[in-house]
Amino acid sequence: MPDSNSVQPGRTLGTRFVERNLDLVGKIYQRSVHPAALDVAHGKRLPSPLVVDLDPTTVCDLACPECISTQVLHHGQIAKDRIVELAHELGESQVRAVILIGGGEPLLHRSVGRIIEVLHESGIQLGLVTNGTQIHRYIDQLAAMMSWVRVSMDAGTPDTYQAFRPSRGKHSAFPQVVENMRLLASRKRGRLGYSFLLMQRFDSDGKVTDSNYDEVYQAGVLARDIGCDYFEVKAMLDEDHYTVNQRLEDIEAVEEQIARLRLLADDSFHILHSSNWQAVRRSAAPEQPKDYHTCSVAELRTTITPTGVFICPYHRGNPKGRIGDIQKMSFAEMWSSADTTVIDPSEDCRFVCARHGTNQEIPLLKERPEPVGLAEDFDPFI
């Protein structure tokens, strides 16, 4: 049987389904999530986070020049026996969802198939962010056990892909990744997404030398042809996670392509804007002021990597945001001793944070009567 958040083969994703899964604030009003969020609002610690971002490895088989994770790459992996043990520990905790991500490419960890199986058998729902080169190696687990898989593509043609997502060999990995996505689309029980990060390069005079902006429409058409459930446009971030604002003419060119793609959208294929692209298209300032000093979401989510446990993915590799190490202790021991207040969002998170709205909402819960109409659980990836 698929997970409750998975989609049956041949079943379409309705617009309402997609809207709810993008509503990060609304997710805390799910019946099983609200009590935990309310405890956090009252300053209580949770027995475990509800969601874990898990980086199995820091190794990657691509060499992307704009990679935002460059500083944390190629620093080893969680040992094979330890990561399987960790999967069992997560299964015994109150964690409800795990996202395999990186850092590096999660499917390069040799134990990843077993990790997926253990977590799935424990009833934990699974997401995967991948470059797609290794999908074929784990197609049985990915097709049957993942709630969703998002593939970072950032191009619509092999040449542009090779320019922005070069493999360590001479040839573009684009054809292999597309073939892998088609294979997964033909068998998947969950959702499959095509992620497109908008990127440009400039010379010393500010002239654009390389860009993938003109391939948004072409990539979206390909995503639909592959059988993806959605196509997501994301804005480029600098190494400190600040959005890189764009020229008006470039924004308009992207928006024109997105408008054409929306004509192709239906109940089985959706066009999505990430929160950072929405900020760029509004010409919002790269800085997002925050008037709170603790991150409530840090009690609900955490990030486990080979080099330590960090308060969130934005602070992956940041010594100040490091709250533990599962290499030296069990997950339960790590979490019980973790200090999730080490980061002050008003000082340390001036970038646009996807969960800023959630952080504003949670403290208000203690001042309100418990909602009568809590939503039935629809997405644990809060």
C-alpha positions in Angstrom: 0.0 0.0 0.0 1.3 3.5 -0.8 1.8 6.1 1.9 -1.2 8.3 2.7 0.6 11.2 1.0 1.4 9.3 -2.1 -0.5 9.3 -5.4 -1.9 6.1 -6.8 -0.7 5.2 -10.3 -2.8 6.9 -12.9 -4.3 9.3 -10.3 -4.0 13.0 -10.9 -3.0 15.7 -8.5 -5.9 18.2 -8.1 -5.2 22.0 -7.8 -6.5 22.0 -4.2 -4.0 19.2 -3.4 -1.1 21.2 -4.7 -2.2 24.5 -3.0 -2.4 22.7 0.4 1.0 21.2 0.0 2.5 24.6 -0.7 0.8 26.2 2.3 3.5 25.8 4.9 1.6 27.8 7.5 -1.6 25.8 6.9 0.3 22.6 7.5 0.6 23.3 11.2 -3.2 23.1 11.5 -3.2 19.4 10.6 -4.7 17.3 13.3 -1.5 15.5 14.2 0.8 18.5 13.8 -1.1 21.1 15.7 -0.5 19.7 19.2 3.3 19.7 18.6 3.2 23.2 17.2 1.2 24.3 20.3 3.7 22.7 22.6 6.5 24.6 20.8 4.4 27.8 21.2 4.4 27.2 24.9 8.2 26.8 25.0 8.2 23.0 25.4 10.7 20.7 23.8 9.5 17.9 21.7 10.5 14.2 22.1 11.8 14.4 18.5 11.4 16.7 15.5 8.6 15.8 13.2 10.7 16.1 10.0 14.4 15.3 9.3 16.5 16.5 6.4 19.0 13.7 6.1 22.3 14.1 4.1 23.6 10.5 3.8 26.8 11.7 2.0 28.7 14.8 1.0 29.9 13.2 -2.2 28.5 14.4 -5.6 29.1 13.1 -9.1 28.5 16.5 -10.7 30.7 19.7 -10.5 28.2 22.6 -10.7 30.0 25.9 -10.5 27.1 27.6 -8.8 26.5 24.9 -6.2 25.4 26.5 -3.0 26.8 23.5 -1.0 30.4 23.8 -2.3 31.8 24.4 1.2 30.3 21.2 2.6 31.0 18.9 -0.3 33.4 15.9 -0.2 33.7 15.7 3.5 32.8 12.0 3.8 29.6 10.2 4.5 27.7 8.6 7.4 29.2 5.2 7.8 27.1 2.3 6.2 26.3 0.5 9.5 25.7 3.7 11.4 23.2 5.2 8.9 21.2 2.0 8.8 21.2 2.1 12.6 20.1 5.7 12.5 17.2 4.8 10.2 16.0 2.4 12.8 16.4 5.0 15.5 14.3 7.5 13.4 11.7 4.8 12.9 11.4 4.3 16.7 11.1 8.1 17.3 8.2 10.4 16.6 9.7 11.6 13.3 7.0 11.4 10.6 8.9 12.4 7.5 12.5 12.2 6.2 13.9 14.1 3.2 17.0 12.5 1.7 18.9 15.5 0.4 22.4 17.1 0.5 25.1 18.4 0.6 26.1 15.7 -1.8 24.0 13.4 -4.0 22.0 11.2 -1.5 21.7 8.3 -4.0 25.5 7.9 -4.0 25.5 6.4 -0.5 25.8 2.6 -0.9 23.3 1.9 1.8 20.6 4.3 0.5 18.3 1.5 -0.7 18.3 -0.1 2.7 17.8 3.2 4.4 14.7 3.9 2.3 13.4 0.4 3.1 13.9 0.7 6.8 12.3 4.2 7.0 9.4 3.1 4.8 8.7 0.0 6.8 8.6 2.2 10.0 5.8 4.2 8.5 7.9 7.3 7.9 7.0 9.2 4.7 10.0 10.0 2.4 11.0 12.7 0.0 14.1 12.9 -2.1 16.0 15.8 -3.7 18.4 14.4 -6.3 20.4 15.2 -9.4 18.8 12.2 -11.0 21.9 10.4 -12.3 21.4 7.4 -10.0 17.6 6.9 -10.1 17.9 3.8 -12.2 20.0 2.0 -9.5 17.2 2.3 -6.9 14.1 2.4 -9.1 12.2 -0.3 -7.1 12.5 1.6 -3.8 12.0 5.1 -5.4 8.9 4.0 -7.4 7.2 2.2 -4.5 8.3 4.0 -1.3 8.8 7.7 -2.0 6.1 10.3 -1.3 7.9 12.6 -3.7 11.1 12.9 -5.7 12.4 16.3 -6.9 15.1 16.3 -9.6 17.4 19.3 -9.9 17.6 19.9 -13.7 18.0 23.7 -14.3 18.1 23.2 -18.1 16.0 22.1 -21.1 18.9 21.0 -23.3 22.0 18.9 -23.0 24.4 21.8 -23.7 22.9 24.1 -21.2 22.8 21.3 -18.6 26.5 20.6 -19.2 27.3 24.3 -18.8 25.5 24.6 -15.5 25.5 21.1 -14.2 28.7 19.6 -15.7 29.5 15.9 -15.0 33.0 14.9 -14.1 33.3 13.3 -17.5 33.2 14.9 -21.0 29.6 14.3 -21.8 26.4 15.8 -20.5 24.5 13.6 -18.0 21.3 15.2 -19.3 20.1 12.4 -21.5 20.7 9.8 -18.8 18.8 11.9 -16.2 15.8 12.4 -18.5 15.7 8.7 -19.2 15.8 8.0 -15.5 13.0 10.4 -14.9 10.9 8.8 -17.6 11.5 5.4 -16.0 10.4 6.7 -12.6 7.4 8.5 -14.0 6.2 5.3 -15.6 6.3 3.4 -12.2 6.0 6.0 -9.4 3.4 6.0 -6.7 4.4 9.4 -5.4 5.0 12.8 -7.0 7.8 13.7 -9.4 9.1 17.2 -9.8 11.4 19.0 -12.3 13.3 21.8 -10.5 14.6 24.7 -12.5 17.0 27.0 -10.8 17.4 30.3 -12.8 21.1 31.1 -13.3 23.2 33.7 -15.0 26.9 34.5 -15.3 28.3 37.9 -15.9 31.6 39.3 -17.1 33.5 42.2 -15.4 31.3 44.7 -17.3 28.1 43.2 -16.0 27.3 41.6 -19.4 25.5 38.2 -19.3 27.9 35.5 -20.6 25.8 32.4 -19.8 22.2 31.9 -18.9 19.5 29.3 -18.7 16.7 31.9 -18.7 15.6 31.2 -22.2 15.0 27.5 -21.6 12.3 27.8 -19.0 9.5 27.1 -21.4 11.4 24.3 -23.2 12.2 22.7 -19.9 8.6 22.9 -18.7 7.4 21.2 -21.9 10.0 18.5 -21.3 8.9 18.0 -17.7 5.3 17.5 -18.9 6.4 15.1 -21.6 8.4 13.1 -19.1 5.4 12.6 -16.9 6.4 15.0 -14.0 3.6 16.2 -11.7 5.1 19.6 -11.4 7.7 22.1 -12.8 9.2 24.4 -10.2 11.0 27.7 -11.0 13.5 28.8 -8.3 15.6 32.0 -8.0 19.4 31.9 -7.7 20.8 32.4 -4.2 24.3 33.6 -3.3 26.5 31.5 -1.0 24.9 33.1 2.1 21.3 32.2 0.8 20.3 35.7 -0.2 18.3 36.0 -3.3 20.1 37.6 -6.3 17.8 40.2 -7.8 17.5 40.3 -11.5 17.0 42.9 -14.2 13.4 43.7 -15.0 13.7 42.5 -18.6 15.0 39.1 -17.5 12.2 38.7 -15.0 9.7 39.6 -17.7 11.2 37.1 -20.1 10.9 34.3 -17.5 7.3 35.4 -16.6 6.3 35.3 -20.2 7.5 31.7 -20.5 5.8 30.7 -17.3 2.6 32.2 -18.6 2.8 30.0 -21.7 3.5 27.0 -19.5 0.4 27.7 -17.5 -1.6 27.1 -20.6 -0.3 23.5 -20.5 -1.1 22.9 -16.9 -4.0 20.7 -15.8 -4.9 18.5 -12.8 -1.9 16.3 -13.5 0.7 18.9 -14.2 1.4 22.1 -12.3 3.6 25.1 -12.6 5.1 26.2 -9.2 7.0 29.3 -8.0 9.4 28.9 -5.1 9.2 31.5 -2.4 12.5 33.0 -3.4 11.4 33.5 -7.1 8.2 35.2 -5.8 10.5 37.5 -3.9 12.6 38.3 -6.9 9.6 38.8 -9.2 8.2 41.4 -6.7 11.7 43.0 -6.7 11.7 42.5 -2.9 14.8 43.3 -1.0 17.2 40.3 -0.6 17.0 40.8 3.2 13.9 39.6 5.1 13.8 41.3 8.5 12.7 39.2 11.4 11.5 40.4 14.8 11.7 37.1 16.7 14.8 35.7 18.3 14.2 32.0 18.3 13.2 29.7 15.4 10.1 27.7 16.4 10.4 25.5 13.3 13.8 24.4 14.5 12.0 22.3 17.1 9.8 20.7 14.4 12.6 20.0 11.8 16.3 19.4 11.9 19.1 18.6 9.5 21.4 15.6 9.9 24.7 15.5 7.9 27.9 13.5 8.0 29.7 16.5 9.7 27.0 17.1 12.3 23.4 17.9 13.0 22.4 21.5 12.1 19.5 23.6 13.1 18.2 23.8 9.5 19.4 23.4 5.9 20.2 27.1 5.6 22.8 26.7 8.3 24.2 23.4 7.1 28.0 23.6 7.8 27.7 26.7 9.9 29.5 26.0 13.3 27.1 28.3 15.1 24.1 26.3 13.8 25.5 22.9 14.8 23.5 21.3 17.5 24.9 17.7 17.8 26.5 14.8 16.1 24.8 11.4 15.5 28.2 9.8 14.7 29.0 10.0 18.5 25.6 9.2 20.0 22.1 7.9 19.3 19.5 10.2 17.7 17.5 10.3 20.9 20.5 11.3 22.9 21.5 13.9 20.4 18.1 15.5 20.3 17.6 15.5 24.1 20.8 17.5 24.6 20.4 19.8 21.5 19.9 23.5 21.9 17.5 24.6 19.2 17.9 28.3 20.3 21.5 28.7 19.2 20.5 30.7 16.1 18.9 34.1 16.5 16.8 34.6 13.3 16.8 38.4 13.7 20.6 38.4 13.4 21.5 35.1 11.7 18.7 34.6 9.2 18.4 37.9 7.3 17.9 36.0 4.0 14.4 35.1 2.7 13.4 32.0 4.7 10.7 29.7 3.3 9.3 29.1 6.8 9.3 32.7 8.0 5.4 32.7 7.9 5.4 29.5 10.0 7.7 31.1 12.6 5.4 34.1 12.8 2.3 31.9 13.2 3.4 29.4 15.9 3.9 31.9 18.8 0.3 33.1 18.2 -1.1 29.6 18.9 -0.9 30.0 22.6 -3.1 33.1 22.5 -5.9 31.4 20.5 -8.4 28.8 21.4 -7.7 25.4 19.8 -9.2 25.4 16.3 -12.4 23.4 16.0 -11.8 22.6 12.4 -8.3 21.1 12.3 -7.5 19.6 8.9 -7.1 15.8 8.6 -3.5 15.0 7.9 -2.5 15.6 4.3 1.2 16.3 4.3 3.8 15.7 7.0 6.5 17.7 5.2 5.9 20.8 7.3 
